[in-house]
Amino acid sequence: MIAGLPETVALPEREPIPLSALQHAAYCLRQAALIHLERMWEENRFTAEGHVLHVAVDKPGSRRVRGQRRVTNLQLSAPRLGIAGVADVVEFSPDGAGGEVALPVEFKRGKPKLHRADEIQLCAQGLCLEEMLGRPVPAGALFYAETRRRVEVPFDDDLRALTLRTIADLAGILAAGRTPPPTAQKSRCRACSLVDLCRPEAVKRSAAAFRRRMVDGELAGEGT
């Protein structure tokens, strides 16, 4: 049993969940299912800008900068958690005791967000590094292109629990093979590249109409 994962959700024996899928799942479970279960994808300005931003760190490499080892495009995996992916950059700094402390750095377009999807994806990278290295990874960093600033993200208990919950939620959806219904978060829908494919308002209207028909049918049956 992995600490933090509910006993009722077993990780399926399947391909590892991509780390990027956790960012999608934290943003919207329906979006994650549409992309990773139904294989839908649609480019928009936001996704295009993200691709351009990652060009600089998409080539694997390693170099030293002021005593720090900087590795780009590092393959990560945590088989116990069923996740895997790639870290844009991992910085390894001396810990003063002959070892190194790893700090994953994820590059993002835009600016810091009100939701925690970026932090969850980053924390999942930290969990992978802990399993791979056998050493604690206490924090990571998010670099936002719009503000040109780096935001330090401590991997505290709350964020770790939220990340494990997201892994469990997405694992359950992928195992069941069912896409969740739309949510009522209009601000997130407007920024989503899949809004035209998801059609959240149309789906909700259809569901409401179906429920009305069922109720009307039951009432008609009672009147006979």
N, C-alpha and C positions, 0 to 999 in steps of 0.2 A: 504494500500500500504506500503510495506516494503522499507525503504530508501535504495537506491542503486540498487534495482531490476527494470529492465525496465518494462514499463507498458504493453508491448506487450507479455511478458512471464508470464503466471500465473502458480503458483505452483500447480501441480496436486494433487487430493485427492487420495493418495496412501501411501504405506509404506514409512516411512522417508528414505531419502537418507543417506546411511552409511557415516560416516566421512572419512573412508578409501577410499571410492569411489571418494571423492573430490581430494585426492592425486593422484589417477589414472587419473581423468579428467584433472587436472592441468598439468600432465605429457603428456597425450595424450588422447583426447576425444574418439578416436577410441578404445584405450585400455580399457577405462572405459566402453564403450558400449559392447565390447566383453565379459567383465567379468560380468557386472551387468545387461545386457540386454540379451545377448546370452548365458550366464552362462558358458563361457569358462574359463579355468584356467590351467596353466602349471607351475610346480615347476622348478626353476633353482637354481644355487648356491646362487644367491642374495636373493631369497625368503626364501630359507632354512636357511640362516644365520639370516634373520630377525626373523624367528620363534624361533630360539634358543635364540636370544637376548631378546625376550619378555617373556620368561619363568619366569624370575625373578620378573616380575611385573604383571603377569597374575592372581594372586590371590588377591581378594579384601581384604583390610586391612587398618588400620589406626594406626599411632604411632606419638609420639612427639619427635622431635629432636631439641635440643637447642631452645626451646620455639616455634618451628614451627610445625604445624600439617601437617602430610604427609599422603595422602590418595592414595592408589594404586587401579588400575582397577575400576575407578569411572565411573558409567553409566551417560552419558550426553544426553541431548535432547534440541532442540529448535523448538517447534511445529510451531511457527510463520514462521520460515525459512524452515521447512520441513526436518530437518536433525537430526541425532541421532548417537550415537556411544559410545565409551569407551575411557577415557583418561588413559594413562599408569600411570601417577602420577599427582596429583594436590597438590601443596604446599600452605598451608594457613598460612600467616604471620600476626601478629597483625598490625593494621593500626594506632595505637596510639590513637584511639578514641573509643575504645571498640568493634570494629569490626575486620574483617579480609580481607586481600587482597589475591585473588586466583591467582596462577600462574601455568598453565598447563605445564607439561614436557613430551615431546614425545621422546621415545628412537628409534634411527635409526641405522642401520648397515652402514658401510662405513664412508664417510666423507662429509663435507658440499658440496653442489652441486651448479652448475651454474644456474639451474632453480629454481623456487620458489614453487615447488609442496609440499615440506615438510612444508614450512612456511604457505601455504594456509590451509593444514590440521590442523596445530596447531592453526591458527587464528580461524578456524571454531570451535575448542574446546573452545576458548575464547568467541566466540559469544554465544555458548550454556551456558557457565557458567554465562555470563551476564544476559541471559534470565531466568535462573534458580534462580540466587541469587539476581537479581535486583540491582546489583552493578557493577561498571566498572571493567573490567579486562584489564589492560593496556599493558600487555606483557606476553610472554611465553618463553619457552626454549626448544632447541633441543639438545639431548645428542647423539653424534656420537661415535659408538663403536671403529672404526678404529683409530681415533685420541684421544679417551678417553677425549674429551673436550666437554664442554657445551657451546652452542651458545645462547645468549639472543636474543630474537626476539620481538621488539616493535610492537604492533598492531596499526600502524599509519593509516592515512586515505587511503593511497595508497594500503596497504595490505588488509585493510578491503574491499575496493572497488573491488579489484581483487578477493577476496574470495567470495563476493556476486555475482560477474559476473560468477565465476565458478559454483556456486550453480545454478544460472539461466540457464547457458548453459547445464549443465547435466540434470536439470529438464526438459528442453525442449526436449532433446534427448530421455530421458526415456518416456516422454509423447507421443512423436511421434512414438516411437518404431522402429526407424531407426538407423542403425550403420553408422557413418560417413566414408567417404573414407580415405585411408591412407594419411599421410602427408609425406613431403620430409625431415624428420629429421633423417638422417642415424645414427648419434651417439646415439640417444635415441632408435632407433629400435634395435641396436646391444645389448643393455642392457636389452631389454624387454623380459620378460619370455614368452610372447605370439607371438614372432616373427615368429615361425614356423606355428602357427595357423593363424596368421594375414596375412602372406605372402604378405607384402606390395608391393614388386617389381612385383610379379606376378599379383596382382590386378591392379596395375598401367599399366602394359603392356596390360592386357586384356581391360582396359578402353580405352587406346590409340588405340588399334586395332579396337575396336568397333566404336570409333569416325572416324577412317580412312575409315571403311566400309560404314558408313553413308555418309561421304563426297563423297566417290567414287560412291555410289549409286545415290546421288543427281546429280553429274556431268554426270553420264551415262544417267539419266533421261532427263537432259537438252539437251543431244545430240540426242535424238530420235525425 
